[in-house]
Amino acid sequence: MDNIWQSHCRQMIMIRSIFLFLDRTYVLQTSSVMSIWDMGLDLFRSNIVGHHIVQNRTVEGLLQLISRERSGEAVDRQLMKSLLRMLSDLQ
């Protein structure tokens, strides 16, 4: 999930940089239109994280990482940080 999220963010940054002028002018003038970044987050939320199976597996995996860390095992903290940031950004 982390690789998919990171790839999505990189692609959205590239798209946003290409359409920066549009994002800064038209979107600001039209309140009913989402920014490119917000639209990308919404698409990721609805198409990837919005599926119950994917959402459940992601949360369960994250909880397992937290549980393993609390029991003293070495875990990938960068992965935990990235997944927590993803869930926070998608709220």
C-alpha positions as CSV (number, residue, x, y, z in Angstrom):
1,M,0.0,0.0,0.0
2,D,2.9,2.3,0.8
3,N,4.4,1.9,-2.7
4,I,1.0,2.7,-4.3
5,W,0.5,5.7,-2.1
6,Q,4.0,7.1,-2.8
7,S,3.6,6.5,-6.5
8,H,0.2,8.2,-6.5
9,C,1.7,11.3,-4.7
10,R,4.6,11.5,-7.1
11,Q,2.3,11.4,-10.1
12,M,-0.1,13.9,-8.6
13,I,2.8,16.3,-7.9
14,M,3.8,15.9,-11.6
15,I,0.3,16.6,-12.8
16,R,-0.1,19.5,-10.5
17,S,3.1,21.1,-11.7
18,I,2.0,20.7,-15.3
19,F,-1.4,22.4,-14.6
20,L,-0.1,24.8,-12.0
21,F,-1.5,27.9,-13.7
22,L,-4.9,26.3,-14.1
23,D,-4.9,25.2,-10.5
24,R,-4.0,28.6,-9.2
25,T,-6.3,30.7,-11.4
26,Y,-9.4,28.8,-12.5
27,V,-9.9,26.7,-9.4
28,L,-9.5,29.7,-7.1
29,Q,-12.2,31.6,-9.1
30,T,-14.6,28.7,-9.2
31,S,-15.6,27.5,-5.8
32,S,-17.4,24.3,-7.0
33,V,-14.1,22.9,-8.6
34,M,-11.6,21.0,-6.5
35,S,-7.9,21.6,-6.8
36,I,-5.9,19.0,-8.7
37,W,-4.3,17.8,-5.4
38,D,-7.7,17.5,-3.6
39,M,-9.2,15.7,-6.6
40,G,-6.3,13.2,-6.6
41,L,-6.8,12.6,-2.9
42,D,-10.5,12.1,-3.4
43,L,-9.8,9.6,-6.3
44,F,-7.3,7.6,-4.2
45,R,-9.7,7.6,-1.2
46,S,-12.7,6.4,-3.2
47,N,-11.0,4.0,-5.6
48,I,-8.3,2.4,-3.4
49,V,-8.9,3.0,0.3
50,G,-12.7,3.1,-0.1
51,H,-12.8,-0.7,-0.7
52,H,-13.4,-2.4,2.6
53,I,-11.0,-5.3,1.9
54,V,-8.1,-2.9,1.1
55,Q,-9.0,-0.6,4.0
56,N,-9.2,-3.5,6.5
57,R,-5.9,-5.1,5.4
58,T,-4.2,-1.8,5.6
59,V,-5.4,-1.0,9.1
60,E,-4.8,-4.5,10.3
61,G,-1.3,-4.5,8.9
62,L,-0.6,-1.2,10.6
63,L,-2.0,-2.4,13.9
64,Q,0.2,-5.5,13.7
65,L,3.3,-3.3,13.1
66,I,2.4,-1.2,16.1
67,S,1.8,-4.3,18.2
68,R,5.1,-5.8,17.2
69,E,7.0,-2.6,17.9
70,R,5.4,-2.4,21.4
71,S,6.5,-6.0,22.1
72,G,10.1,-5.0,21.3
73,E,10.5,-6.3,17.8
74,A,12.3,-4.2,15.2
75,V,9.8,-2.8,12.7
76,D,10.0,-0.5,9.7
77,R,9.2,2.9,11.3
78,Q,9.4,4.7,8.0
79,L,6.6,2.4,6.7
80,M,4.5,3.0,9.8
81,K,5.0,6.8,9.5
82,S,4.2,6.8,5.8
83,L,1.0,4.8,6.3
84,L,-0.2,6.9,9.2
85,R,0.5,10.1,7.2
86,M,-1.5,8.6,4.3
87,L,-4.5,7.8,6.5
88,S,-4.3,11.3,8.0
89,D,-4.1,13.0,4.6
90,L,-7.1,11.0,3.4
91,Q,-9.3,12.1,6.3
